Amino acid sequence: MSWYDHQKRAYLEITLVEEISLNALMMQLGIPRAEVAIVSVNDEMITSDDMILCDSDTVRLFPPIGGG
């Protein structure tokens, strides 16, 4: 989802001072929820935007995929 990062980085490393919900993190990063189809946290697919994240978590966001 590098197109939402003005530096177009392949990944971001963020230090969290306190726990944050996935939804709040995406809002903070300016990533619209509609642009995220699959989310994994620590290599496990999740379905809840309310999941609470901590500093040691690895989050991966994947956009919808289309083709023809």
N, CA, C, O and CB atoms as a CASP TS submission, in Angstrom:
PFRMAT TS
TARGET T0000
AUTHOR 0000-0000-0000
METHOD Language model
MODEL 1
PARENT N/A
ATOM      1  N   MET     1       0.832  -1.177   0.000  1.00  0.00           N
ATOM      2  CA  MET     1       0.000   0.000   0.000  1.00  0.00           C
ATOM      3  C   MET     1       0.881   1.246   0.000  1.00  0.00           C
ATOM      4  O   MET     1       0.560   2.259   0.622  1.00  0.00           O
ATOM      5  CB  MET     1      -0.949  -0.005   1.208  1.00  0.00           C
ATOM      6  N   SER     2       1.991   1.141  -0.710  1.00  0.00           N
ATOM      7  CA  SER     2       2.981   2.217  -0.702  1.00  0.00           C
ATOM      8  C   SER     2       2.479   3.510  -1.339  1.00  0.00           C
ATOM      9  O   SER     2       3.069   4.567  -1.112  1.00  0.00           O
ATOM     10  CB  SER     2       4.221   1.763  -1.414  1.00  0.00           C
ATOM     11  N   TRP     3       1.404   3.458  -2.132  1.00  0.00           N
ATOM     12  CA  TRP     3       0.934   4.690  -2.768  1.00  0.00           C
ATOM     13  C   TRP     3       0.353   5.679  -1.755  1.00  0.00           C
ATOM     14  O   TRP     3       0.141   6.843  -2.094  1.00  0.00           O
ATOM     15  CB  TRP     3      -0.113   4.362  -3.824  1.00  0.00           C
ATOM     16  N   TYR     4       0.092   5.243  -0.526  1.00  0.00           N
ATOM     17  CA  TYR     4      -0.364   6.166   0.519  1.00  0.00           C
ATOM     18  C   TYR     4       0.793   6.766   1.304  1.00  0.00           C
ATOM     19  O   TYR     4       0.580   7.628   2.155  1.00  0.00           O
ATOM     20  CB  TYR     4      -1.305   5.452   1.469  1.00  0.00           C
ATOM     21  N   ASP     5       1.996   6.327   1.032  1.00  0.00           N
ATOM     22  CA  ASP     5       3.190   6.852   1.682  1.00  0.00           C
ATOM     23  C   ASP     5       3.866   7.811   0.711  1.00  0.00           C
ATOM     24  O   ASP     5       4.195   7.422  -0.409  1.00  0.00           O
ATOM     25  CB  ASP     5       4.163   5.699   2.114  1.00  0.00           C
ATOM     26  N   HIS     6       4.077   9.052   1.121  1.00  0.00           N
ATOM     27  CA  HIS     6       4.660  10.041   0.209  1.00  0.00           C
ATOM     28  C   HIS     6       6.075   9.671  -0.232  1.00  0.00           C
ATOM     29  O   HIS     6       6.549  10.180  -1.248  1.00  0.00           O
ATOM     30  CB  HIS     6       4.678  11.405   0.870  1.00  0.00           C
ATOM     31  N   GLN     7       6.759   8.796   0.506  1.00  0.00           N
ATOM     32  CA  GLN     7       8.091   8.336   0.114  1.00  0.00           C
ATOM     33  C   GLN     7       8.042   7.032  -0.684  1.00  0.00           C
ATOM     34  O   GLN     7       9.080   6.555  -1.143  1.00  0.00           O
ATOM     35  CB  GLN     7       8.957   8.149   1.348  1.00  0.00           C
ATOM     36  N   LYS     8       6.860   6.453  -0.855  1.00  0.00           N
ATOM     37  CA  LYS     8       6.632   5.231  -1.636  1.00  0.00           C
ATOM     38  C   LYS     8       7.489   4.055  -1.149  1.00  0.00           C
ATOM     39  O   LYS     8       8.006   3.282  -1.956  1.00  0.00           O
ATOM     40  CB  LYS     8       6.921   5.499  -3.109  1.00  0.00           C
ATOM     41  N   ARG     9       7.633   3.927   0.168  1.00  0.00           N
ATOM     42  CA  ARG     9       8.409   2.828   0.739  1.00  0.00           C
ATOM     43  C   ARG     9       7.644   1.510   0.637  1.00  0.00           C
ATOM     44  O   ARG     9       6.414   1.495   0.686  1.00  0.00           O
ATOM     45  CB  ARG     9       8.758   3.125   2.205  1.00  0.00           C
ATOM     46  N   ALA    10       8.367   0.422   0.496  1.00  0.00           N
ATOM     47  CA  ALA    10       7.755  -0.909   0.416  1.00  0.00           C
ATOM     48  C   ALA    10       7.209  -1.341   1.768  1.00  0.00           C
ATOM     49  O   ALA    10       6.253  -2.114   1.832  1.00  0.00           O
ATOM     50  CB  ALA    10       8.772  -1.938  -0.090  1.00  0.00           C
ATOM     51  N   TYR    11       7.808  -0.848   2.850  1.00  0.00           N
ATOM     52  CA  TYR    11       7.315  -1.150   4.180  1.00  0.00           C
ATOM     53  C   TYR    11       7.645   0.001   5.122  1.00  0.00           C
ATOM     54  O   TYR    11       8.558   0.785   4.864  1.00  0.00           O
ATOM     55  CB  TYR    11       7.915  -2.471   4.699  1.00  0.00           C
ATOM     56  N   LEU    12       6.904   0.095   6.202  1.00  0.00           N
ATOM     57  CA  LEU    12       7.126   1.117   7.222  1.00  0.00           C
ATOM     58  C   LEU    12       7.403   0.421   8.540  1.00  0.00           C
ATOM     59  O   LEU    12       6.789  -0.598   8.855  1.00  0.00           O
ATOM     60  CB  LEU    12       5.902   2.080   7.345  1.00  0.00           C
ATOM     61  N   GLU    13       8.308   0.958   9.289  1.00  0.00           N
ATOM     62  CA  GLU    13       8.533   0.474  10.647  1.00  0.00           C
ATOM     63  C   GLU    13       8.135   1.606  11.581  1.00  0.00           C
ATOM     64  O   GLU    13       8.727   2.686  11.565  1.00  0.00           O
ATOM     65  CB  GLU    13      10.036   0.024  10.877  1.00  0.00           C
ATOM     66  N   ILE    14       7.118   1.336  12.394  1.00  0.00           N
ATOM     67  CA  ILE    14       6.555   2.351  13.278  1.00  0.00           C
ATOM     68  C   ILE    14       6.715   1.884  14.716  1.00  0.00           C
ATOM     69  O   ILE    14       6.417   0.733  15.037  1.00  0.00           O
ATOM     70  CB  ILE    14       5.059   2.625  12.944  1.00  0.00           C
ATOM     71  N   THR    15       7.178   2.761  15.566  1.00  0.00           N
ATOM     72  CA  THR    15       7.263   2.459  16.988  1.00  0.00           C
ATOM     73  C   THR    15       6.008   2.986  17.657  1.00  0.00           C
ATOM     74  O   THR    15       5.706   4.178  17.591  1.00  0.00           O
ATOM     75  CB  THR    15       8.544   3.075  17.628  1.00  0.00           C
ATOM     76  N   LEU    16       5.280   2.082  18.303  1.00  0.00           N
ATOM     77  CA  LEU    16       4.065   2.476  19.009  1.00  0.00           C
ATOM     78  C   LEU    16       4.396   2.753  20.468  1.00  0.00           C
ATOM     79  O   LEU    16       5.015   1.931  21.144  1.00  0.00           O
ATOM     80  CB  LEU    16       2.975   1.381  18.892  1.00  0.00           C
ATOM     81  N   VAL    17       3.978   3.911  20.941  1.00  0.00           N
ATOM     82  CA  VAL    17       4.179   4.275  22.343  1.00  0.00           C
ATOM     83  C   VAL    17       3.148   3.575  23.220  1.00  0.00           C
ATOM     84  O   VAL    17       3.423   3.219  24.366  1.00  0.00           O
ATOM     85  CB  VAL    17       4.093   5.806  22.530  1.00  0.00           C
ATOM     86  N   GLU    18       1.952   3.384  22.657  1.00  0.00           N
ATOM     87  CA  GLU    18       0.888   2.677  23.365  1.00  0.00           C
ATOM     88  C   GLU    18       0.125   1.836  22.360  1.00  0.00           C
ATOM     89  O   GLU    18       0.264   2.018  21.150  1.00  0.00           O
ATOM     90  CB  GLU    18      -0.066   3.669  24.103  1.00  0.00           C
ATOM     91  N   GLU    19      -0.675   0.922  22.859  1.00  0.00           N
ATOM     92  CA  GLU    19      -1.464   0.062  21.986  1.00  0.00           C
ATOM     93  C   GLU    19      -2.444   0.904  21.169  1.00  0.00           C
ATOM     94  O   GLU    19      -2.873   1.977  21.595  1.00  0.00           O
ATOM     95  CB  GLU    19      -2.221  -1.004  22.810  1.00  0.00           C
ATOM     96  N   ILE    20      -2.787   0.388  19.979  1.00  0.00           N
ATOM     97  CA  ILE    20      -3.684   1.110  19.076  1.00  0.00           C
ATOM     98  C   ILE    20      -4.502   0.075  18.305  1.00  0.00           C
ATOM     99  O   ILE    20      -4.022  -1.028  18.043  1.00  0.00           O
ATOM    100  CB  ILE    20      -2.882   2.051  18.096  1.00  0.00           C
ATOM    101  N   SER    21      -5.720   0.423  17.947  1.00  0.00           N
ATOM    102  CA  SER    21      -6.525  -0.493  17.139  1.00  0.00           C
ATOM    103  C   SER    21      -6.042  -0.450  15.693  1.00  0.00           C
ATOM    104  O   SER    21      -5.464   0.542  15.249  1.00  0.00           O
ATOM    105  CB  SER    21      -8.036  -0.131  17.224  1.00  0.00           C
ATOM    106  N   LEU    22      -6.284  -1.527  14.973  1.00  0.00           N
ATOM    107  CA  LEU    22      -5.918  -1.573  13.554  1.00  0.00           C
ATOM    108  C   LEU    22      -6.587  -0.432  12.802  1.00  0.00           C
ATOM    109  O   LEU    22      -5.952   0.236  11.987  1.00  0.00           O
ATOM    110  CB  LEU    22      -6.312  -2.930  12.928  1.00  0.00           C
ATOM    111  N   ASN    23      -7.866  -0.209  13.075  1.00  0.00           N
ATOM    112  CA  ASN    23      -8.609   0.861  12.413  1.00  0.00           C
ATOM    113  C   ASN    23      -7.961   2.220  12.671  1.00  0.00           C
ATOM    114  O   ASN    23      -7.794   3.013  11.743  1.00  0.00           O
ATOM    115  CB  ASN    23     -10.067   0.873  12.891  1.00  0.00           C
ATOM    116  N   ALA    24      -7.599   2.491  13.911  1.00  0.00           N
ATOM    117  CA  ALA    24      -6.969   3.765  14.255  1.00  0.00           C
ATOM    118  C   ALA    24      -5.608   3.909  13.576  1.00  0.00           C
ATOM    119  O   ALA    24      -5.239   5.005  13.154  1.00  0.00           O
ATOM    120  CB  ALA    24      -6.813   3.889  15.775  1.00  0.00           C
ATOM    121  N   LEU    25      -4.866   2.816  13.468  1.00  0.00           N
ATOM    122  CA  LEU    25      -3.564   2.862  12.798  1.00  0.00           C
ATOM    123  C   LEU    25      -3.726   3.194  11.320  1.00  0.00           C
ATOM    124  O   LEU    25      -2.988   4.018  10.780  1.00  0.00           O
ATOM    125  CB  LEU    25      -2.827   1.525  12.960  1.00  0.00           C
ATOM    126  N   MET    26      -4.694   2.552  10.666  1.00  0.00           N
ATOM    127  CA  MET    26      -4.921   2.843   9.243  1.00  0.00           C
ATOM    128  C   MET    26      -5.358   4.292   9.055  1.00  0.00           C
ATOM    129  O   MET    26      -4.936   4.945   8.100  1.00  0.00           O
ATOM    130  CB  MET    26      -5.984   1.888   8.655  1.00  0.00           C
ATOM    131  N   MET    27      -6.200   4.801   9.955  1.00  0.00           N
ATOM    132  CA  MET    27      -6.624   6.203   9.871  1.00  0.00           C
ATOM    133  C   MET    27      -5.419   7.127  10.050  1.00  0.00           C
ATOM    134  O   MET    27      -5.278   8.115   9.329  1.00  0.00           O
ATOM    135  CB  MET    27      -7.708   6.515  10.939  1.00  0.00           C
ATOM    136  N   GLN    28      -4.556   6.806  11.008  1.00  0.00           N
ATOM    137  CA  GLN    28      -3.372   7.613  11.268  1.00  0.00           C
ATOM    138  C   GLN    28      -2.444   7.637  10.051  1.00  0.00           C
ATOM    139  O   GLN    28      -1.805   8.653   9.774  1.00  0.00           O
ATOM    140  CB  GLN    28      -2.625   7.078  12.493  1.00  0.00           C
ATOM    141  N   LEU    29      -2.372   6.526   9.333  1.00  0.00           N
ATOM    142  CA  LEU    29      -1.513   6.442   8.152  1.00  0.00           C
ATOM    143  C   LEU    29      -2.195   6.953   6.883  1.00  0.00           C
ATOM    144  O   LEU    29      -1.558   7.055   5.834  1.00  0.00           O
ATOM    145  CB  LEU    29      -1.069   5.014   7.946  1.00  0.00           C
ATOM    146  N   GLY    30      -3.486   7.272   6.975  1.00  0.00           N
ATOM    147  CA  GLY    30      -4.218   7.784   5.821  1.00  0.00           C
ATOM    148  C   GLY    30      -4.600   6.714   4.811  1.00  0.00           C
ATOM    149  O   GLY    30      -4.741   7.005   3.623  1.00  0.00           O
ATOM    150  N   ILE    31      -4.767   5.481   5.271  1.00  0.00           N
ATOM    151  CA  ILE    31      -5.124   4.371   4.388  1.00  0.00           C
ATOM    152  C   ILE    31      -6.618   4.094   4.525  1.00  0.00           C
ATOM    153  O   ILE    31      -7.069   3.671   5.590  1.00  0.00           O
ATOM    154  CB  ILE    31      -4.288   3.093   4.721  1.00  0.00           C
ATOM    155  N   PRO    32      -7.398   4.326   3.457  1.00  0.00           N
ATOM    156  CA  PRO    32      -8.835   4.067   3.521  1.00  0.00           C
ATOM    157  C   PRO    32      -9.116   2.574   3.690  1.00  0.00           C
ATOM    158  O   PRO    32      -8.496   1.748   3.021  1.00  0.00           O
ATOM    159  CB  PRO    32      -9.528   4.597   2.259  1.00  0.00           C
ATOM    160  N   ARG    33     -10.040   2.228   4.571  1.00  0.00           N
ATOM    161  CA  ARG    33     -10.375   0.827   4.832  1.00  0.00           C
ATOM    162  C   ARG    33     -10.846   0.128   3.571  1.00  0.00           C
ATOM    163  O   ARG    33     -10.589  -1.063   3.394  1.00  0.00           O
ATOM    164  CB  ARG    33     -11.447   0.727   5.909  1.00  0.00           C
ATOM    165  N   ALA    34     -11.526   0.841   2.700  1.00  0.00           N
ATOM    166  CA  ALA    34     -12.028   0.246   1.459  1.00  0.00           C
ATOM    167  C   ALA    34     -10.896  -0.212   0.537  1.00  0.00           C
ATOM    168  O   ALA    34     -11.124  -1.019  -0.364  1.00  0.00           O
ATOM    169  CB  ALA    34     -12.913   1.244   0.725  1.00  0.00           C
ATOM    170  N   GLU    35      -9.698   0.289   0.750  1.00  0.00           N
ATOM    171  CA  GLU    35      -8.547  -0.076  -0.072  1.00  0.00           C
ATOM    172  C   GLU    35      -7.796  -1.287   0.465  1.00  0.00           C
ATOM    173  O   GLU    35      -6.792  -1.698  -0.117  1.00  0.00           O
ATOM    174  CB  GLU    35      -7.605   1.092  -0.177  1.00  0.00           C
ATOM    175  N   VAL    36      -8.265  -1.861   1.564  1.00  0.00           N
ATOM    176  CA  VAL    36      -7.594  -3.007   2.179  1.00  0.00           C
ATOM    177  C   VAL    36      -8.509  -4.220   2.113  1.00  0.00           C
ATOM    178  O   VAL    36      -9.607  -4.210   2.671  1.00  0.00           O
ATOM    179  CB  VAL    36      -7.196  -2.699   3.650  1.00  0.00           C
ATOM    180  N   ALA    37      -8.050  -5.270   1.426  1.00  0.00           N
ATOM    181  CA  ALA    37      -8.858  -6.482   1.301  1.00  0.00           C
ATOM    182  C   ALA    37      -8.454  -7.542   2.316  1.00  0.00           C
ATOM    183  O   ALA    37      -9.304  -8.245   2.861  1.00  0.00           O
ATOM    184  CB  ALA    37      -8.741  -7.047  -0.103  1.00  0.00           C
ATOM    185  N   ILE    38      -7.157  -7.652   2.565  1.00  0.00           N
ATOM    186  CA  ILE    38      -6.653  -8.681   3.465  1.00  0.00           C
ATOM    187  C   ILE    38      -5.690  -8.041   4.458  1.00  0.00           C
ATOM    188  O   ILE    38      -4.862  -7.207   4.090  1.00  0.00           O
ATOM    189  CB  ILE    38      -5.955  -9.824   2.674  1.00  0.00           C
ATOM    190  N   VAL    39      -5.813  -8.443   5.723  1.00  0.00           N
ATOM    191  CA  VAL    39      -4.922  -7.957   6.780  1.00  0.00           C
ATOM    192  C   VAL    39      -4.333  -9.159   7.497  1.00  0.00           C
ATOM    193  O   VAL    39      -5.050 -10.090   7.862  1.00  0.00           O
ATOM    194  CB  VAL    39      -5.677  -7.022   7.783  1.00  0.00           C
ATOM    195  N   SER    40      -3.020  -9.131   7.697  1.00  0.00           N
ATOM    196  CA  SER    40      -2.423 -10.157   8.547  1.00  0.00           C
ATOM    197  C   SER    40      -1.654  -9.466   9.664  1.00  0.00           C
ATOM    198  O   SER    40      -1.007  -8.439   9.458  1.00  0.00           O
ATOM    199  CB  SER    40      -1.489 -11.107   7.725  1.00  0.00           C
ATOM    200  N   VAL    41      -1.739 -10.048  10.833  1.00  0.00           N
ATOM    201  CA  VAL    41      -0.996  -9.568  11.994  1.00  0.00           C
ATOM    202  C   VAL    41      -0.179 -10.742  12.493  1.00  0.00           C
ATOM    203  O   VAL    41      -0.721 -11.791  12.842  1.00  0.00           O
ATOM    204  CB  VAL    41      -1.948  -8.996  13.120  1.00  0.00           C
ATOM    205  N   ASN    42       1.122 -10.555  12.523  1.00  0.00           N
ATOM    206  CA  ASN    42       2.047 -11.629  12.935  1.00  0.00           C
ATOM    207  C   ASN    42       1.810 -12.901  12.125  1.00  0.00           C
ATOM    208  O   ASN    42       1.794 -14.008  12.663  1.00  0.00           O
ATOM    209  CB  ASN    42       1.888 -11.931  14.440  1.00  0.00           C
ATOM    210  N   ASP    43       1.626 -12.711  10.806  1.00  0.00           N
ATOM    211  CA  ASP    43       1.455 -13.805   9.839  1.00  0.00           C
ATOM    212  C   ASP    43       0.165 -14.593  10.001  1.00  0.00           C
ATOM    213  O   ASP    43       0.078 -15.725   9.526  1.00  0.00           O
ATOM    214  CB  ASP    43       2.602 -14.744   9.946  1.00  0.00           C
ATOM    215  N   GLU    44      -0.848 -14.020  10.665  1.00  0.00           N
ATOM    216  CA  GLU    44      -2.167 -14.648  10.760  1.00  0.00           C
ATOM    217  C   GLU    44      -3.207 -13.692  10.203  1.00  0.00           C
ATOM    218  O   GLU    44      -3.270 -12.528  10.600  1.00  0.00           O
ATOM    219  CB  GLU    44      -2.504 -15.035  12.232  1.00  0.00           C
ATOM    220  N   MET    45      -4.032 -14.192   9.272  1.00  0.00           N
ATOM    221  CA  MET    45      -5.077 -13.366   8.693  1.00  0.00           C
ATOM    222  C   MET    45      -6.105 -13.017   9.761  1.00  0.00           C
ATOM    223  O   MET    45      -6.523 -13.874  10.540  1.00  0.00           O
ATOM    224  CB  MET    45      -5.746 -14.083   7.505  1.00  0.00           C
ATOM    225  N   ILE    46      -6.507 -11.751   9.788  1.00  0.00           N
ATOM    226  CA  ILE    46      -7.512 -11.321  10.759  1.00  0.00           C
ATOM    227  C   ILE    46      -8.683 -10.671  10.034  1.00  0.00           C
ATOM    228  O   ILE    46      -8.576 -10.299   8.866  1.00  0.00           O
ATOM    229  CB  ILE    46      -6.901 -10.341  11.791  1.00  0.00           C
ATOM    230  N   THR    47      -9.794 -10.540  10.737  1.00  0.00           N
ATOM    231  CA  THR    47     -10.985  -9.943  10.139  1.00  0.00           C
ATOM    232  C   THR    47     -11.511  -8.749  10.925  1.00  0.00           C
ATOM    233  O   THR    47     -12.429  -8.071  10.461  1.00  0.00           O
ATOM    234  CB  THR    47     -12.068 -10.980  10.020  1.00  0.00           C
ATOM    235  N   SER    48     -10.962  -8.477  12.085  1.00  0.00           N
ATOM    236  CA  SER    48     -11.491  -7.406  12.929  1.00  0.00           C
ATOM    237  C   SER    48     -10.629  -6.152  12.858  1.00  0.00           C
ATOM    238  O   SER    48      -9.433  -6.190  13.145  1.00  0.00           O
ATOM    239  CB  SER    48     -11.598  -7.878  14.371  1.00  0.00           C
ATOM    240  N   ASP    49     -11.251  -5.041  12.472  1.00  0.00           N
ATOM    241  CA  ASP    49     -10.550  -3.748  12.460  1.00  0.00           C
ATOM    242  C   ASP    49     -10.308  -3.244  13.878  1.00  0.00           C
ATOM    243  O   ASP    49      -9.499  -2.341  14.094  1.00  0.00           O
ATOM    244  CB  ASP    49     -11.354  -2.705  11.663  1.00  0.00           C
ATOM    245  N   ASP    50     -11.008  -3.829  14.839  1.00  0.00           N
ATOM    246  CA  ASP    50     -10.881  -3.399  16.226  1.00  0.00           C
ATOM    247  C   ASP    50      -9.737  -4.094  16.957  1.00  0.00           C
ATOM    248  O   ASP    50      -9.507  -3.843  18.140  1.00  0.00           O
ATOM    249  CB  ASP    50     -12.172  -3.649  16.957  1.00  0.00           C
ATOM    250  N   MET    51      -9.022  -4.968  16.251  1.00  0.00           N
ATOM    251  CA  MET    51      -7.912  -5.673  16.891  1.00  0.00           C
ATOM    252  C   MET    51      -6.924  -4.658  17.456  1.00  0.00           C
ATOM    253  O   MET    51      -6.589  -3.670  16.803  1.00  0.00           O
ATOM    254  CB  MET    51      -7.205  -6.626  15.888  1.00  0.00           C
ATOM    255  N   ILE    52      -6.468  -4.914  18.665  1.00  0.00           N
ATOM    256  CA  ILE    52      -5.519  -4.011  19.317  1.00  0.00           C
ATOM    257  C   ILE    52      -4.098  -4.463  18.986  1.00  0.00           C
ATOM    258  O   ILE    52      -3.747  -5.630  19.160  1.00  0.00           O
ATOM    259  CB  ILE    52      -5.745  -3.977  20.864  1.00  0.00           C
ATOM    260  N   LEU    53      -3.300  -3.532  18.514  1.00  0.00           N
ATOM    261  CA  LEU    53      -1.916  -3.802  18.118  1.00  0.00           C
ATOM    262  C   LEU    53      -0.961  -3.262  19.155  1.00  0.00           C
ATOM    263  O   LEU    53      -1.231  -2.250  19.802  1.00  0.00           O
ATOM    264  CB  LEU    53      -1.608  -3.191  16.746  1.00  0.00           C
ATOM    265  N   CYS    54       0.159  -3.946  19.307  1.00  0.00           N
ATOM    266  CA  CYS    54       1.208  -3.450  20.191  1.00  0.00           C
ATOM    267  C   CYS    54       2.492  -3.285  19.391  1.00  0.00           C
ATOM    268  O   CYS    54       2.551  -3.670  18.223  1.00  0.00           O
ATOM    269  CB  CYS    54       1.426  -4.408  21.396  1.00  0.00           C
ATOM    270  N   ASP    55       3.510  -2.720  20.007  1.00  0.00           N
ATOM    271  CA  ASP    55       4.731  -2.352  19.309  1.00  0.00           C
ATOM    272  C   ASP    55       5.434  -3.529  18.642  1.00  0.00           C
ATOM    273  O   ASP    55       6.112  -3.335  17.633  1.00  0.00           O
ATOM    274  CB  ASP    55       5.667  -1.695  20.263  1.00  0.00           C
ATOM    275  N   SER    56       5.298  -4.721  19.163  1.00  0.00           N
ATOM    276  CA  SER    56       6.013  -5.866  18.606  1.00  0.00           C
ATOM    277  C   SER    56       5.274  -6.554  17.453  1.00  0.00           C
ATOM    278  O   SER    56       5.807  -7.495  16.864  1.00  0.00           O
ATOM    279  CB  SER    56       6.273  -6.866  19.693  1.00  0.00           C
ATOM    280  N   ASP    57       4.059  -6.107  17.120  1.00  0.00           N
ATOM    281  CA  ASP    57       3.271  -6.736  16.064  1.00  0.00           C
ATOM    282  C   ASP    57       3.776  -6.363  14.674  1.00  0.00           C
ATOM    283  O   ASP    57       4.255  -5.254  14.441  1.00  0.00           O
ATOM    284  CB  ASP    57       1.810  -6.346  16.202  1.00  0.00           C
ATOM    285  N   THR    58       3.654  -7.322  13.757  1.00  0.00           N
ATOM    286  CA  THR    58       3.930  -7.081  12.343  1.00  0.00           C
ATOM    287  C   THR    58       2.595  -7.102  11.616  1.00  0.00           C
ATOM    288  O   THR    58       1.865  -8.092  11.673  1.00  0.00           O
ATOM    289  CB  THR    58       4.928  -8.148  11.749  1.00  0.00           C
ATOM    290  N   VAL    59       2.280  -6.009  10.933  1.00  0.00           N
ATOM    291  CA  VAL    59       1.002  -5.862  10.236  1.00  0.00           C
ATOM    292  C   VAL    59       1.271  -5.769   8.741  1.00  0.00           C
ATOM    293  O   VAL    59       2.134  -5.014   8.294  1.00  0.00           O
ATOM    294  CB  VAL    59       0.221  -4.607  10.740  1.00  0.00           C
ATOM    295  N   ARG    60       0.515  -6.551   7.979  1.00  0.00           N
ATOM    296  CA  ARG    60       0.623  -6.492   6.524  1.00  0.00           C
ATOM    297  C   ARG    60      -0.762  -6.206   5.960  1.00  0.00           C
ATOM    298  O   ARG    60      -1.741  -6.854   6.329  1.00  0.00           O
ATOM    299  CB  ARG    60       1.210  -7.823   5.938  1.00  0.00           C
ATOM    300  N   LEU    61      -0.831  -5.228   5.061  1.00  0.00           N
ATOM    301  CA  LEU    61      -2.088  -4.831   4.431  1.00  0.00           C
ATOM    302  C   LEU    61      -1.992  -5.126   2.936  1.00  0.00           C
ATOM    303  O   LEU    61      -1.001  -4.790   2.287  1.00  0.00           O
ATOM    304  CB  LEU    61      -2.400  -3.316   4.688  1.00  0.00           C
ATOM    305  N   PHE    62      -3.039  -5.762   2.400  1.00  0.00           N
ATOM    306  CA  PHE    62      -3.040  -6.114   0.991  1.00  0.00           C
ATOM    307  C   PHE    62      -4.276  -5.509   0.324  1.00  0.00           C
ATOM    308  O   PHE    62      -5.381  -5.620   0.855  1.00  0.00           O
ATOM    309  CB  PHE    62      -3.004  -7.655   0.805  1.00  0.00           C
ATOM    310  N   PRO    63      -4.098  -4.875  -0.829  1.00  0.00           N
ATOM    311  CA  PRO    63      -5.241  -4.280  -1.542  1.00  0.00           C
ATOM    312  C   PRO    63      -6.059  -5.352  -2.247  1.00  0.00           C
ATOM    313  O   PRO    63      -5.607  -6.486  -2.402  1.00  0.00           O
ATOM    314  CB  PRO    63      -4.758  -3.233  -2.563  1.00  0.00           C
ATOM    315  N   PRO    64      -7.279  -4.987  -2.679  1.00  0.00           N
ATOM    316  CA  PRO    64      -8.073  -5.918  -3.489  1.00  0.00           C
ATOM    317  C   PRO    64      -7.311  -6.214  -4.781  1.00  0.00           C
ATOM    318  O   PRO    64      -6.607  -5.355  -5.311  1.00  0.00           O
ATOM    319  CB  PRO    64      -9.497  -5.330  -3.802  1.00  0.00           C
ATOM    320  N   ILE    65      -7.461  -7.415  -5.266  1.00  0.00           N
ATOM    321  CA  ILE    65      -6.778  -7.818  -6.500  1.00  0.00           C
ATOM    322  C   ILE    65      -7.822  -8.080  -7.564  1.00  0.00           C
ATOM    323  O   ILE    65      -8.817  -8.762  -7.316  1.00  0.00           O
ATOM    324  CB  ILE    65      -5.886  -9.079  -6.277  1.00  0.00           C
ATOM    325  N   GLY    66      -7.599  -7.547  -8.732  1.00  0.00           N
ATOM    326  CA  GLY    66      -8.519  -7.765  -9.827  1.00  0.00           C
ATOM    327  C   GLY    66      -7.740  -8.153 -11.071  1.00  0.00           C
ATOM    328  O   GLY    66      -6.521  -7.997 -11.132  1.00  0.00           O
ATOM    329  N   GLY    67      -8.420  -8.631 -12.003  1.00  0.00           N
ATOM    330  CA  GLY    67      -7.740  -9.015 -13.233  1.00  0.00           C
ATOM    331  C   GLY    67      -8.737  -9.562 -14.235  1.00  0.00           C
ATOM    332  O   GLY    67      -9.947  -9.581 -14.009  1.00  0.00           O
ATOM    333  N   GLY    68      -8.210  -9.982 -15.288  1.00  0.00           N
ATOM    334  CA  GLY    68      -9.108 -10.509 -16.291  1.00  0.00           C
ATOM    335  C   GLY    68      -8.380 -11.251 -17.358  1.00  0.00           C
ATOM    336  O   GLY    68      -9.002 -11.762 -18.288  1.00  0.00           O
TER
END
